[in-house]
Every structure is written in C-alpha cells, then in structure tokens.
Amino acid sequence: MLAIQRLLDAGLTRKQIALTVGLSEQAVGMYVRGERFPNERSYRGLVELAESKGVVLIARDFLSKKS
C-alpha cells in the first residue's frame, strides 16, 4: 500500500507507524505488501499520522499495488 510507503519515505519507521496508529509491525508489513488493508480506525490513524507529518495521501494510496 502506497500510503505506508509514503510515510516510510518521510522518515518514519514501521515501528513508529505501528505504535502511533495502534497496529503491530507485522500488520504494517502486510499493508505494504497488499496482503491486508486497514479497517476504518486504522485508516483514520494513518491519515492523521500523515497529516501530522505533512505527508499528502490520496485515495489511490490505499489501493493494492495490483489495482
């Protein structure tokens, strides 16, 4: 999922993303690989984290790489 990659590119680690959003590092990895997608709470957490770091996300960033 490109949304996570954009956060990683902004200098965050998977661990920081997981702790801030309330996920496991494994879940973050599954999101990156497109094996799992966030529920509403996690989606909102990712968007809020991105906003706080000045990262602009668009809807397409939450699609799988295969879409």
N, C-alpha and C positions, 0 to 999 in steps of 0.2 A: 504494500500500500504506500503510495507516494507521500501521503500525509506524514507518516512516520519518518520516511527518508528525508523529507524537508526539515523536520525537527532535528534529525541527526546531522544534517548538513549545517544547521545553525549552531552546532557545537554541543548539543545535548547528547548524553549517553543513553543507551537503552535503559539502564538502571534509573537514571534521573527521570526519564519519561514514565517508567513504571511506577516509581514512588509518588510522583506528582499526580498521576491520573488514578492511582489505586489499582494498578494491574501487576501481574507478575512479569518478570523479564521474559519468560517463555511466551506469554501472550503477546508481548510486543514483537518478539521474533516471528510469531505466527502471523501477525498482522503484516509485517514486512514481506513475508513470503506469500501472502494472499491465501493462507490456509484457514484464516479466521477473520471475522470482521467485528468491529466494536458494536456493543449494544448502545442504547441511547445515552446512558450515563457516561460510558467511556468515550463515546463520540463527543459529547459536550466537554468532557475533560480535556480531550486532545485539542479541540477548538480553542478553549480558554487558555491552555498552555501555549499554543501557537500565538494567540493574540498577545499574551504577556511577553513573548519573546520577539514580537514584531514580525512573525512569520505569517505570510498570507496564504491561506488554504482556500482552494475552490472545491466544488463538489466532486470534480473528476479525480481529485487527490485521494478520494476514499474508495475508488474502484480498484478492482484487482488489476494486475498488470496484463492479464489475459483479455480484459474487456476493451 
